């Protein structure tokens, strides 16, 4: 049985760090795919800019082999311009990923939380929201709607901005991601 792969914009958690203090940057995307036969990739966009722009892409089959699959993909690039961020296109549109120094550490005096909602992102509000602790891996059919913030702030956001009602995909299909033409 052969299956057809469809190329769609995906979503993940993104980080960009300088490598060894030189002009090289490592862009990383990580997350959790809902099907074990799906693939995640970072693909360089055709625009000739420095640093290059990227697409977060999922290759999905016409059937889903049930089973969660962790993905952690990265790309190395030169950043001779000294830019402080990388442009990445994903299921939500254009993302700006700040480039951090590899030695930076984050120290928080309190636990932080995030609100994730289900894709596709509606024009107004969010649906299918969940509240998770920062660092929790969430399936790639969800996007970060709010946070990181305190648990109380996240709960308030969830109550004011999220609905439990799933909306029909504006794409006219069951895929939560935008198909790349």
Secondary structure, 3 states (H helix, E strand, C coil): CCCCCEEEECCCEEEEEECCCCCEEEEEEEEEEEECCCEEEEEECCCCCCCCCEEEEEEECCCCCEEEEEEEEEEEEECCCCCCEEEEEECCEEEEEEEECCCCCCCCCCCCEEEEEECCCCCCCEECCEEEECCCCCECCEEEEEEEECHHHHHHHHHHHEECCCCCCCCCCCCCCCECC
